Amino acid sequence: MAEEGLLHKLTAFLNSCTIKPQWSHFTWDKVIGSEDAKRELYRNIVLPHKLLELPRYYEECKIPTPGDVMLEGEPGTGKTKMAYTAASTCKVDFFCQVNCVEMFANFGIESSLFIRLLFQTAKKHKRSVIYFRNMDCFEYDCNWIILPAKSELKYQMEFWQERFRFVQGRLESLSVIGAARNVRNLDPVILNRFGSRIVVSLPNPKHRLQMLLMFIGQAHTSMYDKDWKILVDRTDGFTGRQLKTLCQNVVKTAKVYTLSAESQDTEQICISLDSFSRWVSINQSVQQQKDCQTLRSLVTG
């Protein structure tokens, strides 16, 4: 009974991680910036998967099969959106996003059983992509609870000989995309299983401006080009997620003032540089507190 209960729990978690294919929502034009990273991900994952439709060319032209890719970058830089978009472009039959932190929180030392079930399920589909988020858990000097899962993942990625196979004239495939904040702490046993490592950088000034304009949406602003330039300079070091939160807070605050003036039309909201300045200062203050906490933990640890 206990084993049946565990299997049910494992299956339920797998179902919650499986993304239903609504591919129209994920397109490359919605991923702003990180052009080098997008190009590398397309070359290593998307292009080989597209060529799977012509398996004869794999044999005649010796085209490399889709590889496994590790995305490295700060939280909020768009790694997950890139993985979603890559799977969308490939039009895979099975796409599963696994948050490693949640996996270990749910199953602990039995996480290895979930990884085994995950790969067995992916194997049943023609084209599959597995995306592991927060792989920083698999560090070299990790907790003993993580060791079985690390061994299982290494085995599945290295020794599964039928990851790319011909079945009735068609080539079936499985690719793995990993994401971590800093791969330098990852166990080489895991990191070396990924054929490519792609760094996802923070947005540059041009891309920060594009993101701000996209996230601010249809709200009216009283900002001139010089104001946008000042805002872009002030948000240096912000991730895409932080820029989105910034715009959401500015619009939300503006809505409060608008409602007090008895107008609920978003089009009537008028946002100025001062509207942004307050929230930029709050974000920078929060980030400084986090940096101080990190430094304090390093000193005391």
Protein Blocks (a to p, Z undefined) as FASTA:
>chain_A
ZZmmmmmmmmmmmmmmpccddfklpcfklmggjklmmmmmmmmmmmmmmmmmmmmlmmmn
opacdddddddddehilmmmmmmmmmmmnopabdcdddfklmmmmnmmmlmmmmmmmmmm
mmmpmbdcdddehkllmgfblcfklmmmmmmmmmmmmmmmklpcceehiacddddddddf
blklpcfklmmmpmbdcddddddfklmmmmmmmmnmmaccfbdfklmmmmmmmmgoiafk
lmmmmmmmmmmmmmmmmmmnopabfklpccdfklmmmmmmmmmmmmmmmmmmmmmmmmmZ
Z
